[in-house]
Amino acid sequence: MTAKYEVHGSVAVITLDNPPVNGLGHATRLGITDGLQKANADAAVKSIVITGAGKAFSGGADIKEFGSPKALAEPNLLSVILAVENSAKPVVAAVHSVCMGGGLELALGCHYRIAAPGTNVALPEVKLGLIPGAGGTQRLPRALGVEPALNMIVSGEPVKSELLAQIPGQKLFDKMAASAESLAEEALAFAQSVSDTRPLPLVRNMPCKHPNGDAYFQFARNMVKGMAKNFPAPAKCVDAVESATKKKFDDGMAFEREIFINLMWTPECKALRHIFAAERAASKIPDVPEDTPKREIKSVAVIGAGTMGGGIAMNFLNAGIPVKMLEMKQEALDKGIATIRKNYEAQLKKGKLKQDKYDQRMGLLSTTLSYDDLKDADMVIEAVFEEMGVKEKVFKELDRVMKPGAILASNTSTLDVNKIASFTKRPQDVVGMHFFSPANVMKLLEVIRGEKTAKDVLATVMAAAKKIKKTAVVSGVCDGFIGNRMIEQYGRQGGFLLDEGCTPAQVDKAMEKFGMAMGPFRMGDLAGNDIGWAIRKRRYQEKPGMKYSKTADLLCEKGRFGQKTGAGWYDYVPGKRDAIPNAEVVKMIEDHRASLGITPRKISDEEIVQRLVYSLVNEAAHILEEGIASRASDIDMVYLMGYGFPIYRGGPMNYADQIGLFNVVQTMKRFAQNPLDDAKFWQPAPLLARLAAEGKTFN
């Protein structure tokens, strides 16, 4: 059983005990109903307390049961709450630490609630594309008031118990405990004090009205529509809460259930639930047990004070870890420090950072011009120029000075980590840590596992990533790893579309309408077109048979490298990011098209989206097959967190699964017939072909 039953004098205590957050799994639900039956059958018991062991009252549904028959098995949560409400003896919820989702719905079903200060209270279902499904939209407005309840339900964000207790007229908490430590004792005393109270108060019987209901809910709908246009759940939260003010309780419950079930089947909900599971899966490495010992990371060194080096340093400073930054010249160091200061000062101005935190972070930063000063750091991350000769010099120096057991990490975005490791006598300590620009903002961290990278190094880096609030995804060694290897195919398709009749603006608009943060040409301008040019020049030598559009090379020959030069595929005004189409660029594309003897054709947005997205999917299938990525959901996390793929589509692999892999393969075969495209590339990867033939999915 994952719920304990004890009797203290005249009070029965049911303690949820299902670590880490006392998820309401089937065994826990059974434990609650069994405990209620025992307590009601025992004449010596006058009242009942429900609480949670460890660091939570309850975080809600048990994620281990997501999608399994156990999640719906009786007693389901609705049945448990009904049993609590129907208890002949008063039931007191003693909530602390975490009271979220189904945990809050359970507490709302109790006759009384006592809360410890500092409890995080939330109904976060909207973050999974759902609304609360066990009475949350009907009971919380009654207990807390319509407006604060709707705000909590629509945002899904946690609110501290002491703030909720201050809301005028609230009946969510009957009492606030003096502290988390005294909660158990105070809950027992409170339960004894209400043991003879009859009739027992039920939240369902409380009135639920809004003085200006129609106007308020219309205003709420307009607000939600503007903020969450691609997600149906927030607007449905408004509908459900409105029903609490207009329908009888049982009718409101039926309406909530209907909405909940309908949302479960929407692609947006499936995508958000997929992401929820994918984010947790990404932190698990199949052959590295969770109890693998980790190395201590008390200090970090960063080589290079440029944009990437500064951004990387900020991540560790934010987490309270001292950073020593190395450059070759004092001038470069001064410039790097000034940029970090400027970034923090911008946060100060916006009120996102307090002065004491700013002082503390800058106090953790030190600089040096000598490798010898890095010798005591537990981890060193190089962020120097992306060229193997430069990396070789850096790693030979690091091998010379760093203490035994220090982790040597490279922020390379494409280069061979095994080769980088070979420049040292300790390849087991070398790992890739590919941060995405700007490194202090972007959530993604690709962790590159070399063939000799030690398991404890991987475990340590994954733990460090969590500490600096990154979503880490492990990749094997290949050119471009997961993200950049796939983006190359995406970029190639963009080039072919220009050759065949598109303008950069047309392609970008189609992809942005699909939901990408920016289309391929705006993305190229942001990253710097010269970077792609350098990679292509390398490709022309390494893979002379690979087909490319030459348009991007012509653009670079004109010196149009993107935002940093004020001119790329688009023009840019200093200080602004607006992409302004350029007539000369369009003419350059048209002239090049004419020189190839190509007659332009009208290309639909649907074809643009399919060619670009399916190029990602096919390359990703090769990556999976080669074992570069452990699971399809890891690839989705890379694209969601690092490349602006729309959250509500769940990543390229999830999107392909939703479209149906059979349909994806059929479309790819059609693209292979296009003489101006790359027929060889559009042969489905063997894994994709097999899954499509078997009617299976990636995830």
N, C-alpha and C positions, 0 to 999 in steps of 0.2 A: 504493500500500500504506500502511496505517496501522500497520505494525509494521516496525521496521528490524532488519537482521541485520548484525552486525559480529563479527570474530574478533580477540580480544586474546590473543596467544600460543596457549595450548592451550585457551582458553575462548571459546565462542561466546556472544554476548550478543544476546538478542532483546528489543528495546525497544518496548513498546506506545506508539504516538504518534497518538492520536485525541483531540485536545483537546475539551472542557476537562478531562474526568476519565478519558480513555482507556477509554471505553465499549467493551464487547466486541461491536462490530458485525461484520457478515459479513466485511468486508475485513480487520479486525484478527484475527479468528479464523483466516482463511486464512493471514495473515502468520505467526501462531504455528506452525501445522502445517507450513507451507513451511520455516520456520526450523529446526524440529525435524528435518525430513527432511534438509536440507542439513548440519546439524551431525552427524547420525548417519552420513551418507555420507562425511564428511571425516575421514580417518585422523589428521590433525594435531589435530583437536578431541577433547579428553578429557572435557570437562564443559560444561554449558550454564547460563547465567543468564537468567532472565526478569525484566525490570523495567519500569518505566513512566517515560516522559518527563514533564517539567514538574512539575505540582503534585499528581500522583497516581500510585499503582501502577495501580489500576483501580477505578472506582466501580461496576463491574458492567455490566448490560445497557445497550445504547445506546438512549437514549430516542427517538432519531430513527427507530428501527426498530420501536417499539412497535406491535403489531397488524399489521405488514406481513409478507409471506411471507419477507422477508430474515431476520427474527428466528429463523425455524425452519430456514433453508437450511443444508445441510451445508457445512462441518463446524459442527454446532451445538455449544454449550458442552460438552455431555456427551461428544461425540466428541473435542473438543480436550483435555479432561481425560484421556480414555482414552489419547490419543496421548502425552501427557506421562508418564503412568504407565508406558506401554509403551516409553518411550525406553530404549535400551540403555545410554545414557550418563547420568550423574546430572544432574538438573535442579534448580537452586536458584532459589527465588523470592526476589528482593530487594525487600522491600516498604517503602514509605515514604508519608507524607502521608495518603493515602486508600486503604484496602483494604477494599472493601465488596461485599456481594452476590456476584455472579458472580466479582468480582475475588478475594474471599476463597476462594471455591470452587475457583478456578483455583490459588491458592497452596496450598490443601490437597491438590490433586492432584500437586503437585511432591514430589520426594523429600526436599528440605530447604527450610527457610525461615529467612532472616535479615531482621531488622526494624530500621528506624531508630526511635529514640525519638520519641514524639509522633505516631506513626501512628494515625489513627482507624480502628479495626477493627470491622466490623459486618456482620450479615446482616439488612438492614432490610425484607425482603420482606413481613413481617407488616403493614407500614404501607400496603401496596398490597392488603391482603386475601388475601395468598398465603403459602405457606411457601417456603423455599429450594427450588429445583427442580433443582439440579445437584449434589446430594450433600451440601449443607450440613448437613442434619439427621442425616446418617449419619457424616460425617467429623469435624465439629467436636466432638461428644461424645467421639470416640476420641482426638482430639489435645489437647483442653483439659480433659476431665473432664465427666461428665454434667450436674452441677448448674450450673456456670458457663456451659456451652454452652446449656443450656435457657433460662437467664435472658437470655442475649444474643439467642437466637432469638425468644423470646416478646415481648421488649421492642422489638427492632429498633434499640435505641440503640447508638451507637458507644462503644467502650471503648479507652482508650489502650494501645498495644502494651506499654509498660513495666509497666503494671498486670497485663496478661495473663501477661507473662513471670515474674511473681512467684508465680503460682499453683503450689502444690506438685504435683510430678509431671507438669506440663504438657509436651506435646511439640509444641505449636503452633509455637514458635520454637526452632530449634536454637541460634541465636546472636542477641544484640542488638548492633547496630553502636554504636560510640561516639557517632556523630552522623549526621544526615542527609547532611552534606557528605562524610563518610568512607565512606558505605554502598557506593558503587560499587567502591571500592578493596578494602574488606573482603569484599565479595561475591565478587570475582575470586579473592582469596586463599583464601576458604573453599571455592569451587568447585574450585580446584586441590588443596586438601587432601583432598577426598573423591573425587577422580577415579578412584582405584583401588578404592574400597570396593565390595564385592559380598557378598551380594545387596543390591540397592538397597532402602532402607526405603520402605514404602508405608503411608500412613495407614489405608487400607482393611484392612490386616492387623493393626492394633493392637487389643488387647482393649477391650471396651466393656461394663462392668458397673456396677451400682449395688448396694451391700450390702443396702439395704432398698427394692428397686425398686418393688414393688407399693404399699407405703405412701407412698413418696415421690411417685410419679406420681399417686396419688389425691389427695394433698395439693395437688400442682401444678394438677390439674384444678379442684379446688374454688376455689383462688385465682384462676385464670384466669376461671372462670365468673362470679365476683363482679365482676371488673374489666372484662370485655369481653363482657357478655351479648348485645349486638347484633351481634357480629362472630364468625363461625365460625372464622377462621384461627388465633387464639391457641390454642384447644383442639386444633386439628389439629396444631399445632406439638408439643404434648405427645405426641400419638399417634405422630407420626413419630419423635421422639427416643426414645420408649419402644421403638419397633420396632428402633432401633439396638442396644438392649441385649438384645433377645430373638430377633432374626432373623439369619440369615446376611446378610453385606453386600449381596450382589446382590438378595436378597429385600427387604431394607430399602430399597434404591434403587428397586425396582419399586413398593413401597408409597408412598414419597415422591412418585414421579412420578404415581401414581394420585390422591393427595390434591391435588397441585398442579393437575392438569388439571381435577379436579372443582371446585376453588375458583375457577378462572378463570371459570367460568360462573355463579357466584353473583351476585345483585344487589349484595351488599355489596362484592365485589371489583371489579365493574364501576364502582360508585360511587367507590371509592377511587382506581382508576386514572384515572377521569374527573377527579377533583379534582386529582390529580397533574399531569395535562396542563393542566387549566383554570388552575391557579395560575401555571404558566409562561406560558400564553397571555395572561393578564390584563396582564402587564407589557409586552406588545408592542402598540404603537399602529399600526394599518395604514399611516398616511401619515406616521409619524414614524420615520425610519430609526434603527437602534440606535447608529449613529455620530454622531448629532446632537450638536453641542457643548453642554456643560452649563455653567450658571452656577455659580460657587463659592458654597457656603453655609457660611460660617465663623461666622456669628452670626445669631440669630433674635430677633425681637421678638414678644411676644404681647399683644394688647389685651384686657383683661378678666382679673380674677384669681378669677373664680367657679369653679364645679365644672369646666366645660369648659376654661376658660383654664388652670387649674392642671394638669389632666390632660394637655393639649396640651404645656405647658411641660415636664412630666416626661419625655415621650417624647424630647425633644431633649437634656435634661440627661443622661438615661440613655445617650445616644449620644455624650456628651462635647462637645456643642455649646452654647456660652454663650447664655443667654436673658435678655432684658430684658423685664420685665413692666410694663405700664402700667395704671393705674387712675385714676379721677377723685378719689378720696378715700383718704387714708392708712389709714383704718380698714379699707376694703375690701382694700387691699394687705396689711395685717397679717393679716387673716383668711385671705386666699389663701395666704400664705406658711406660716401655721400649719397649714393643711390639707395642703400639700405635705410639711412636716416630719412631720406625723402619719402620712401614707402611708408615708414612708421609714422612720420609726421602727417601724412595724408590721412592715416587712420585716426590719429589724434584729433585732427580737425573735424572729422565726421563723427567723433564721439565713439568710435569703435574700439578705442584703446585709451586706457587711463595713463596719466603721466608716470605714476610709479611703475607700471608694467613696462612702459617705454624705457625708463631709466634702467630697470632690471635687465631687460633684453640687451640693450646696448652695452651694459656692464659685463655681460657674458661673452662679448665679442672681443677677440684680440687679433693682432696681425703680426706677420713676420715676412722677412725676405729670405730666410734661410730654412732649408729642409730640416736641418738638425734640430730646430725648435719644435718639430712635429712629433719627435720620438716617443712621447708619452701618450699620444692620442689613442683611444681604443678603436676608432674607425677613421679612415681617411677616404674622402670622395674627391676624385679629380674631375674638374669641369674645364678641361683645356680644349684647344682646337681639335676638330674631328679629323685627325690624320694620324696614321699608324706610327709614323716616325716620331711625332711629338709625344704620343702615348708611351712609346718605348723608353724615351729619355726619362719621363716622369716615373714610370714604374720601376726602372732600375734604381733611381734615387730613393724611392719609397722602400724598396727591398733592402737598401743599404741602411736606412735610418730607423724604420719603424720597429717597435718592440715586438718580440715574439707574441703571436696570438692576436695581433691587431688585424682588423678586417680592411683589406685594400679594395676599394670599389671604384669602378669606372662609370662615368655618366655618358658613356658612348650611346649613340642612337642607332648605329648600324654596324659597327666594327666587330671583328671576331674576338670575343672575350677569352677564348682558349689561347689565342695568339698573345693577347695582352698578358694573360697569366704566365705564359712561357718566358716572359721577360724577368720573372722573379724565381727565387729558389723555394717559393711557398705557394704554388698554384692553388692549394687547398683553401687558402685565405682570400683568394681573389673572386670577386663577384661583380656583375653589372648592376648598376642602379640607375636606370634611365628615367630621369625626371622629365616632365613635360613643361614647356614654357607658357606663361611665367610660372616658375617652379614653386613660388610661394603661394600660388593660387590654385593651380591645376591639381585635381585629386589623384590622378593616376601615377603609379610608380611601377614600371616594368622591372622586375627583378630577374636578371639574366643568370641562369645557372650554367656555369662552365662544366666541362666533363670531369674536372677534378675538384670543383667547389665542395667543401665539407658540409655535411648535413647540419652541423651546429651553426655554421656561418649562415646558411639559408634560414634556419629557425630564428637566429638573432636579427637578421635583416627584416624578416617579416614582422617580428615584434617591434622593431624600431619604426617600421612604416606605420604601424598602428599608433604608436606613441606620437608620431608627427602628423597623425590624422590623414594618412594616405590610404587609398585602396590599392593594395599591392597585388600584382598578377605575375606569376612565375612563367618565364619563357625559356626555351632552350636556345642554343646558339645557332643563328642563321643570319643571313644578310638582312638587316632591318628588323629582326626579331618578329613580334606579332604585328604591331601597329603599322610600322613603316613599310614592312614587306607588303602588307595588304594595300596601303595607300598608294603604293607605286602603280598597282594595276588600276586603281580608281583614277589616278592622274592620267594614265595612258588612255583610258576610255574617254576622258575629258578632251584630250588632244584629238582623238579620232572624230569626236562629235564636231569639233571646230572644222576639221578638214571636210566633213560631209555636209556642212551647211549651218551650224549653230554659231551664235555669238557667245562670248564669255558670259554676258549678262543673262542670256536666255538659259544657259546651263545652270548658272548659279541660282536664278529665280526658281527654276523647277526643283532643285534640291532643297532650297530653303522652304518652299511650299510643302515639300515632303516632310520637313521638320528639322533638317540639318541646321546647326548653328550658323554655318556659312557654307556656300558652295565651293567647289574645288579651286576656282580661280581667285576668289577673294581669300581663300585659305592660303594659296600659293603666295599672294601678295603679302599676307601677314607674316608667313614663315620666312620669306625671302626667296625669290625665284632663282637666285644664284645657287642656293643649296641644292635644289632639284637639278639644276644644270650640271653641277659638279658630279652628282650621282649618275646622271645620264651619260656623261663623258666616260665615267668608269664602266658603265654598262656597255657602251659601244665597243669597248675593248674586250670585256669579259664575255659578252654574249652578242657577238656580231650579227647573229641571225634574228635577234629580237626586233620586232617592229615597233617603231615610235613615230608619232607625229613630230615634224621638225618645227612646228609653230612656236613652241616654248623657247627653243634655241634662238630663233630669229628675234624674239622679244628680248632675250638676255643680251644678244649682240648689240641691241640698241641701248643697253645699260638700264633697262627698265626692270629693276630688281624688286619692286614692290613698295610697300609703305615707307621703308627706310630711305628710299631715294625719291619718294613723292610721286613715283610713276612705275606702274607695273602693267597688269592687264587693264587696270583702271588708273585714273589720276587721283591724287590725294592733296587736300589742302592742309598746310601745317597745323598741327594741334587737333585735327579732326580725323575720324576713321571712315567717313563716308566715301564709298567707292563711286567715282564719277566716270561713266563710260567715255572712252577716248576714240574719236573717229579714225585717227591714224592707225590705231591697233586693229580696228575692224577692217580697214583697207589693207593692212599688212596680211591679215588672215585671208581676205578675198583674193589678193594677188597671189599668195602662196597656193591657194586652192586652184586658181586658174593655171598656175605653172605646172600643176600635177594633172591638168586636164580633167578636173572633177567638176561636174555640174551640180551645184548645191541643190539639196532637196529639203522639203519641210519636215522637220523632226518633232514629234509630239513630246510633251512633258513626260508622258508615261514611258516612252522609250528611253529618254534621258535617265529617269530614275532607275529603270530596270537595268540598263547597261552599267550604270555606276554602282548600284547596290549589289547586283549579282556578281560583279567582278570581285567585290570584297568577299562575298560568300564562297565563290569558287576557290579563291586563293586561300581562304581560311580552311576550307576542306583539306587542301594539300598540307597546310600547317598542322592540322589535327592528325592527319595520317602519318606524318613524319615524327609525331610525338613532340613537336616544338611547343604546343600547348597541350595541357592535360585534358581539358574539357571545353566543349563549345561555349559554355557559359562564361569561361574565362575570357574568351575572345569578345563576347558581348560586353563584358566589363571594361575591356580596353577601349572599345569604341564609344561606350557611353561616357566614360570618365575622362578620356583623352582626346577624342576627335569630334565631339559635338553631335553624336548620333542621337536622334530624339528618344528621350526617356520613355515616352508613351508607346514606342514601338519595340522596346526591350532589347535593342541591339540587332546587328545584322543577321545573326544565326536564328534568334527568336523570330525575327521578322520573316525569314525564309521558311521557318517551320509553320508560321501562321498562314503564309501564302500556299504552302504545300510544296514539298521538295520535287514532286512529280511535275508540277507546273513550272517550277524554276528551271528544271532540266529541259523541259520542252521549249521554253523561251530561249535558253542558251543555245539550243540546237538551231533555232531560227537565226540567232545572231551569227552563228558560225557560217551561215550562207552569204553573209555580207562581204563582198570582195574587198572592201576598204577597211574592214576590221581584221582582227587577228584570229583566224579560224582555229589555229592550234590551241590558243588560250581557251577558247570557248568549248573545248572538249571537257565535259564534266569530270572533275577529280574523281578517281575511283570510289572514294568513300561516299561522295555525294551521289554518284550514279547508283551505288549499291543501296543506300538508304531510300532513294527515290523508288527504285524497283521493288523494294520490300515494303513500301508504304510506311516507312519509319521517319523519325525526326532526328535532328542533331541533339536536342536537349531531352 
